[in-house]
Amino acid sequence: MTTAIAAILAVVVGVLLGALVAWVLAGRVWQARGQAREVQVRAESEAAMASVREELLQTQGRLSSVEAERSRLAELQASSTSLDDKLTPLKESLESFREQVRRADRERAEADGQLRTQIQQVQAGYVSLESATRQLVSAMASGQSRGQWGEMQLEQLLEHAGMVEGVHFRRQDTRADTRGLTGEGASRPDVVIMMPGGGEILIDAKFPFDAYWRALEVEDGDDPAVHLAKHADDVLARTRELSNKRYHDSAVSPDFVVMFLPLESLLSSALDVNGLLLEQSFQRDVILATPTTLLGLLRTITFGYQRKLMADNAEEIREAGAEMLKRLTDATAHLDKMRRGLNQAIDGYNKFVGSYDSRVMVQARRMNELGVSAAAELEAPAEILELTRESKSIEGAVDEAG
């Protein structure tokens, strides 16, 4: 029994010892594990702290970078503000330039429209001119029509020169060949200019035109020089015809007749071919005149008429001047008589004022001193100190002016 109990106790003690040993061993194992875990946690904590420190350093670096960027942005903003201030005039200039460009575009568009309109008008005018040119060429085909056109041009020159028909010139004045030199009987120059003081200048307005016109509208392969040479010959032939008519033999006029060419080019183109044309026409007592030279001649004659009119009226002007001077003399005498009368009236007035002051006003002042009052204060009228101005006689004024 005791042995069993002892055995049981031994078992129990053994179990307890085993449990104690197991517990001690387990505690050591847990302790070892705890230490290992602690080391691991410490290592992880240190690693985390190192990572945090790195992050903090990076954050500080980024903050420094942000601060530097902020400073740079502030500087850029200040620079931008200064640049805006500097660019403001440039912006205004650019805006003004844009406005000028827009205005120039509008004006250009308007000018283009006007130019198109003018071009259309020119085209229409060209068509009209071409039609009128054809009509003119058709009309110029007839010698009678050319003469009428030349007479019309001559009439315009006479009008520009201030000449009046019947006073300064006559048309189609018939001239009889009294000497029988031409064998043609009566002839008629287109216009007869009457010279101031007597004499006449005869003008013929018929002119050659066919060869000149053919030279202007030559086609390819045709030589205009041939037609211009023919035109020069026609002009010279026309001077022979006028010379043979002997217009000036039946008139009190210079020994020449004027052949009127209504276009300057009619004479210049003929002179280009025949440089002696003027001399050859002078030898035949014919003067070749274009609108320019003829207008100068006509205005010279008009000036002569004006001078002659002044000479004719000189005596009448002298008589009118003498009559005017006589009337001025009479008027001056009347004015002088009036002046003397005014001076006498002024003298009488001044004498009356002196008598009034010495006789009437003295008594009035005496009565005022004795206590007699008046409704208004009496004052003597003032004297007239200036006299009328004496005018010079007409003879004296004329002598002084001379």
C-alpha positions as CSV (number, residue, x, y, z in Angstrom):
1,M,0.0,0.0,0.0
2,T,2.8,2.3,0.9
3,T,4.7,1.2,-2.1
4,A,1.7,1.9,-4.3
5,I,1.3,5.2,-2.7
6,A,4.9,5.9,-3.1
7,A,4.7,4.8,-6.7
8,I,1.8,7.0,-7.2
9,L,3.6,9.8,-5.5
10,A,6.6,9.1,-7.6
11,V,4.5,9.2,-10.7
12,V,2.8,12.4,-9.6
13,V,6.1,13.9,-8.7
14,G,7.6,12.8,-12.0
15,V,4.6,14.2,-13.8
16,L,4.9,17.5,-11.9
17,L,8.7,17.6,-12.5
18,G,8.2,16.8,-16.1
19,A,5.5,19.5,-16.4
20,L,7.8,21.9,-14.5
21,V,10.7,21.1,-16.8
22,A,8.4,21.4,-19.8
23,W,7.1,24.7,-18.6
24,V,10.7,26.0,-17.9
25,L,11.8,24.8,-21.3
26,A,8.7,26.4,-22.9
27,G,9.4,29.7,-21.1
28,R,12.9,29.7,-22.4
29,V,11.7,28.9,-25.9
30,W,9.1,31.8,-25.7
31,Q,11.8,34.0,-24.3
32,A,14.1,33.1,-27.1
33,R,11.3,33.7,-29.6
34,G,10.4,37.0,-27.9
35,Q,14.0,38.2,-28.0
36,A,14.2,37.2,-31.7
37,R,10.9,39.0,-32.4
38,E,12.1,42.0,-30.4
39,V,15.3,42.0,-32.5
40,Q,13.3,41.7,-35.6
41,V,10.8,44.4,-34.6
42,R,13.7,46.6,-33.6
43,A,15.4,46.0,-36.9
44,E,12.1,46.7,-38.7
45,S,11.6,49.9,-36.6
46,E,15.1,51.1,-37.3
47,A,14.5,50.4,-41.0
48,A,11.2,52.2,-40.9
49,M,12.9,55.1,-39.0
50,A,15.6,55.2,-41.6
51,S,13.0,55.2,-44.4
52,V,11.1,58.0,-42.5
53,R,14.3,60.0,-42.1
54,E,14.9,59.5,-45.9
55,E,11.4,60.6,-46.6
56,L,11.9,63.6,-44.3
57,L,15.1,64.5,-46.1
58,Q,13.5,64.2,-49.5
59,T,10.5,66.2,-48.2
60,Q,12.8,68.9,-46.9
61,G,14.6,68.8,-50.3
62,R,11.3,69.1,-52.1
63,L,10.2,71.9,-49.8
64,S,13.5,73.7,-50.5
65,S,12.9,73.2,-54.2
66,V,9.3,74.4,-53.8
67,E,10.5,77.5,-51.9
68,A,13.1,78.2,-54.6
69,E,10.5,77.7,-57.3
70,R,8.2,80.0,-55.4
71,S,10.9,82.6,-55.3
72,R,11.6,82.1,-58.9
73,L,7.9,82.4,-59.7
74,A,7.7,85.6,-57.7
75,E,10.7,87.0,-59.6
76,L,9.1,85.9,-62.9
77,Q,5.8,87.5,-61.9
78,A,7.6,90.8,-61.0
79,S,9.5,90.5,-64.3
80,S,6.2,89.8,-66.2
81,T,4.6,92.8,-64.6
82,S,7.5,95.0,-65.6
83,L,7.5,93.4,-69.1
84,D,3.8,94.1,-69.4
85,D,4.4,97.7,-68.5
86,K,7.1,97.9,-71.2
87,L,5.0,96.0,-73.7
88,T,1.9,98.2,-73.2
89,P,3.0,100.9,-75.7
90,L,4.0,98.2,-78.1
91,K,0.5,96.6,-77.7
92,E,-1.1,100.0,-78.3
93,S,1.1,100.5,-81.4
94,L,0.2,97.1,-82.7
95,E,-3.5,97.8,-82.1
96,S,-3.1,101.1,-84.0
97,F,-1.3,99.3,-86.8
98,R,-4.0,96.7,-86.9
99,E,-6.6,99.5,-87.2
100,Q,-4.6,101.1,-90.0
101,V,-4.3,97.8,-91.8
102,R,-8.1,97.3,-91.5
103,R,-8.7,100.8,-92.7
104,A,-6.2,100.3,-95.5
105,D,-8.0,97.1,-96.5
106,R,-11.3,98.9,-96.5
107,E,-9.9,101.8,-98.6
108,R,-8.2,99.3,-100.9
109,A,-11.5,97.5,-101.3
110,E,-13.2,100.8,-102.1
111,A,-10.4,101.8,-104.4
112,D,-10.7,98.4,-106.2
113,G,-14.4,99.0,-106.6
114,Q,-13.9,102.5,-107.9
115,L,-11.1,101.2,-110.2
116,R,-13.4,98.5,-111.6
117,T,-16.1,101.1,-112.1
118,Q,-13.6,103.4,-113.9
119,I,-12.3,100.5,-116.0
120,Q,-15.8,99.7,-117.0
121,Q,-16.4,103.4,-117.8
122,V,-13.2,103.5,-119.8
123,Q,-14.2,100.4,-121.7
124,A,-17.6,101.9,-122.4
125,G,-15.9,105.1,-123.4
126,Y,-13.4,103.2,-125.6
127,V,-16.3,101.5,-127.4
128,S,-18.0,104.9,-127.8
129,L,-14.7,106.4,-128.9
130,E,-14.2,103.6,-131.4
131,S,-17.7,104.2,-132.8
132,A,-17.1,107.9,-132.9
133,T,-13.7,107.3,-134.6
134,R,-15.3,105.2,-137.2
135,Q,-17.9,107.9,-137.8
136,L,-15.1,110.6,-137.9
137,V,-13.2,108.5,-140.4
138,S,-16.3,108.0,-142.5
139,A,-17.0,111.7,-142.4
140,M,-13.3,112.6,-143.2
141,A,-13.6,110.5,-146.3
142,S,-15.3,113.4,-148.0
143,G,-13.3,116.6,-148.7
144,Q,-16.4,118.7,-148.0
145,S,-16.8,117.1,-144.6
146,R,-13.1,117.7,-143.8
147,G,-13.5,121.3,-144.7
148,Q,-16.6,121.7,-142.5
149,W,-14.7,120.1,-139.6
150,G,-11.7,122.3,-140.1
151,E,-14.1,125.4,-140.2
152,M,-15.6,124.2,-136.9
153,Q,-12.2,124.0,-135.3
154,L,-11.3,127.4,-136.7
155,E,-14.5,128.8,-135.3
156,Q,-13.6,127.6,-131.8
157,L,-10.2,129.2,-132.0
158,L,-11.8,132.5,-133.1
159,E,-14.1,132.2,-130.1
160,H,-11.2,131.5,-127.7
161,A,-9.4,134.6,-129.1
162,G,-12.4,136.8,-128.2
163,M,-13.3,137.7,-131.8
164,V,-16.8,138.5,-132.9
165,E,-18.2,137.7,-136.3
166,G,-18.9,140.9,-138.3
167,V,-16.6,143.0,-136.1
168,H,-13.3,141.1,-136.3
169,F,-13.9,138.5,-139.0
170,R,-16.2,137.4,-141.9
171,R,-17.0,134.0,-143.2
172,Q,-17.0,132.7,-146.8
173,D,-16.2,136.2,-148.2
174,T,-16.3,135.9,-152.0
175,R,-13.2,137.2,-153.8
176,A,-13.3,138.1,-157.5
177,D,-10.2,137.3,-159.6
178,T,-10.1,140.8,-161.1
179,R,-6.6,140.3,-162.5
180,G,-7.5,137.0,-164.2
181,L,-4.5,135.2,-162.8
182,T,-6.2,132.0,-161.7
183,G,-8.7,131.6,-164.4
184,E,-11.2,130.3,-161.8
185,G,-13.3,133.5,-161.5
186,A,-14.6,134.2,-157.9
187,S,-13.1,132.3,-154.9
188,R,-13.9,132.2,-151.3
189,P,-11.5,131.8,-148.3
190,D,-13.1,130.2,-145.3
191,V,-12.5,133.1,-142.9
192,V,-11.3,136.7,-143.5
193,I,-9.7,138.3,-140.4
194,M,-10.1,142.1,-140.4
195,M,-6.9,143.8,-139.1
196,P,-7.2,146.7,-136.7
197,G,-6.5,149.9,-138.7
198,G,-7.2,148.2,-142.0
199,G,-6.0,145.2,-143.9
200,E,-7.1,141.5,-143.9
201,I,-5.7,138.1,-143.2
202,L,-7.2,135.2,-145.3
203,I,-7.5,131.7,-143.8
204,D,-8.4,128.5,-145.6
205,A,-9.5,125.5,-143.5
206,K,-9.3,122.7,-146.1
207,F,-6.6,120.2,-145.4
208,P,-5.3,116.8,-146.7
209,F,-6.1,113.8,-144.4
210,D,-6.4,110.5,-146.4
211,A,-2.7,109.5,-146.5
212,Y,-2.2,110.6,-142.9
213,W,-5.1,108.4,-141.7
214,R,-3.9,105.4,-143.7
215,A,-0.5,105.8,-142.0
216,L,-2.1,105.6,-138.6
217,E,-4.1,102.4,-139.2
218,V,-1.5,100.4,-141.1
219,E,-1.7,96.7,-140.8
220,D,1.2,94.2,-140.3
221,G,3.6,94.2,-143.1
222,D,2.6,97.7,-144.3
223,D,5.1,100.5,-144.0
224,P,3.6,103.8,-142.6
225,A,6.5,105.8,-143.9
226,V,5.0,105.4,-147.4
227,H,1.7,107.0,-146.4
228,L,3.5,109.7,-144.4
229,A,5.5,110.6,-147.5
230,K,2.3,110.8,-149.5
231,H,0.8,113.0,-146.8
232,A,3.8,115.4,-147.0
233,D,3.3,115.6,-150.8
234,D,-0.4,116.2,-150.3
235,V,0.3,119.1,-147.9
236,L,2.7,120.6,-150.4
237,A,0.2,120.1,-153.2
238,R,-2.4,121.9,-151.2
239,T,-0.1,124.9,-150.7
240,R,0.3,125.1,-154.5
241,E,-3.5,125.1,-154.9
242,L,-3.8,128.0,-152.4
243,S,-1.0,129.9,-154.0
244,N,-2.6,129.6,-157.4
245,K,-5.9,131.0,-156.0
246,R,-4.1,134.3,-155.4
247,Y,-6.5,135.2,-152.5
248,H,-4.3,138.1,-151.3
249,D,-4.3,139.8,-154.7
250,S,-8.0,140.8,-154.2
251,A,-7.5,142.1,-150.6
252,V,-5.7,144.7,-148.7
253,S,-3.7,142.1,-146.9
254,P,-0.2,140.8,-146.4
255,D,1.2,138.8,-149.3
256,F,0.2,135.4,-147.9
257,V,-2.7,133.2,-147.1
258,V,-3.0,131.0,-144.0
259,M,-3.5,127.3,-144.5
260,F,-5.1,125.9,-141.3
261,L,-4.2,122.4,-140.2
262,P,-6.6,121.5,-137.3
263,L,-4.2,118.8,-135.8
264,E,-0.7,119.5,-134.7
265,S,0.4,116.1,-135.9
266,L,-0.7,116.9,-139.5
267,L,2.1,119.4,-139.7
268,S,4.7,117.6,-137.5
269,S,4.4,114.3,-139.4
270,A,4.8,116.1,-142.7
271,L,7.9,118.0,-141.4
272,D,9.4,114.7,-140.3
273,V,9.4,113.6,-143.9
274,N,10.1,117.0,-145.6
275,G,12.2,119.3,-143.5
276,L,11.9,122.0,-146.2
277,L,8.1,122.0,-146.2
278,L,7.8,125.4,-144.4
279,E,10.3,127.1,-146.6
280,Q,8.6,125.7,-149.7
281,S,5.2,126.9,-148.5
282,F,6.7,130.4,-147.7
283,Q,8.0,130.6,-151.2
284,R,4.4,130.1,-152.4
285,D,3.0,132.8,-150.0
286,V,1.3,130.2,-147.8
287,I,1.6,130.0,-144.0
288,L,1.1,126.6,-142.5
289,A,-0.7,127.2,-139.1
290,T,-1.8,124.7,-136.4
291,P,-4.2,125.5,-133.6
292,T,-1.3,126.6,-131.3
293,T,0.3,129.0,-133.8
294,L,-3.0,130.3,-135.1
295,L,-4.4,131.0,-131.7
296,G,-1.3,133.1,-130.9
297,L,-1.8,135.1,-134.1
298,L,-5.5,135.6,-133.4
299,R,-4.9,136.8,-129.8
300,T,-2.3,139.2,-131.1
301,I,-4.8,140.7,-133.5
302,T,-7.3,140.9,-130.6
303,F,-4.8,142.8,-128.5
304,G,-4.3,145.2,-131.5
305,Y,-8.0,145.8,-131.5
306,Q,-7.9,146.6,-127.8
307,R,-5.1,149.1,-128.3
308,K,-6.8,150.6,-131.2
309,L,-10.0,151.0,-129.2
310,M,-8.1,152.8,-126.5
311,A,-6.5,155.1,-129.0
312,D,-9.9,155.8,-130.7
313,N,-11.3,156.6,-127.3
314,A,-8.4,158.6,-126.0
315,E,-9.9,162.0,-127.1
316,E,-13.3,161.1,-125.6
317,I,-11.5,159.9,-122.4
318,R,-9.6,163.3,-122.3
319,E,-12.9,165.3,-122.7
320,A,-14.6,163.2,-120.1
321,G,-11.7,163.8,-117.7
322,A,-11.8,167.5,-118.3
323,E,-15.5,167.6,-117.6
324,M,-15.0,165.6,-114.5
325,L,-12.3,168.0,-113.3
326,K,-14.6,171.0,-114.0
327,R,-17.4,169.5,-112.0
328,L,-15.0,168.7,-109.1
329,T,-13.8,172.3,-109.2
330,D,-17.4,173.5,-108.9
331,A,-18.1,171.1,-106.1
332,T,-14.9,172.2,-104.3
333,A,-15.9,175.8,-104.5
334,H,-19.3,175.0,-103.0
335,L,-17.6,173.1,-100.2
336,D,-15.3,176.0,-99.5
337,K,-18.2,178.4,-99.4
338,M,-19.9,176.1,-96.9
339,R,-16.7,175.9,-94.9
340,R,-16.5,179.7,-94.6
341,G,-20.2,179.8,-93.6
342,L,-19.6,177.2,-90.9
343,N,-16.6,179.1,-89.6
344,Q,-18.7,182.3,-89.4
345,A,-21.4,180.4,-87.6
346,I,-18.8,179.0,-85.2
347,D,-17.4,182.4,-84.6
348,G,-20.8,183.9,-83.9
349,Y,-21.6,180.9,-81.6
350,N,-18.4,181.5,-79.6
351,K,-19.2,185.3,-79.3
352,F,-22.7,184.4,-78.1
353,V,-21.3,182.0,-75.5
354,G,-18.8,184.7,-74.2
355,S,-21.6,187.3,-73.9
356,Y,-23.9,184.7,-72.3
357,D,-21.2,183.8,-69.7
358,S,-20.2,187.4,-68.9
359,R,-23.7,188.9,-68.7
360,V,-26.3,186.2,-68.0
361,M,-24.4,183.6,-66.0
362,V,-22.9,186.3,-63.7
363,Q,-26.3,187.5,-62.8
364,A,-27.6,184.0,-62.3
365,R,-24.7,183.2,-59.9
366,R,-25.4,186.5,-58.0
367,M,-29.1,185.5,-57.5
368,N,-28.0,182.0,-56.4
369,E,-25.8,183.6,-53.7
370,L,-28.8,185.8,-52.6
371,G,-30.7,182.5,-51.9
372,V,-32.7,182.1,-55.0
373,S,-32.7,178.4,-55.8
374,A,-33.2,176.9,-59.3
375,A,-34.7,173.6,-60.3
376,A,-31.4,172.7,-62.0
377,E,-27.9,174.1,-61.9
378,L,-27.2,176.4,-64.8
379,E,-24.1,175.9,-66.9
380,A,-22.8,178.0,-69.7
381,P,-22.5,176.1,-73.0
382,A,-18.9,175.2,-74.0
383,E,-17.1,177.1,-76.8
384,I,-16.2,175.3,-80.1
385,L,-12.4,175.5,-80.3
386,E,-11.9,173.6,-83.6
387,L,-12.5,175.2,-87.0
388,T,-13.3,173.4,-90.3
389,R,-10.3,172.2,-92.3
390,E,-9.5,174.1,-95.5
391,S,-9.1,171.8,-98.5
392,K,-6.5,172.3,-101.2
393,S,-7.6,173.4,-104.6
394,I,-7.7,170.9,-107.4
395,E,-4.8,172.6,-109.2
396,G,-2.7,172.5,-106.1
397,A,-3.4,168.9,-105.5
398,V,-2.6,168.0,-109.1
399,D,0.7,170.0,-108.8
400,E,1.6,168.2,-105.6
401,A,0.8,164.8,-107.0
402,G,2.9,165.6,-110.1
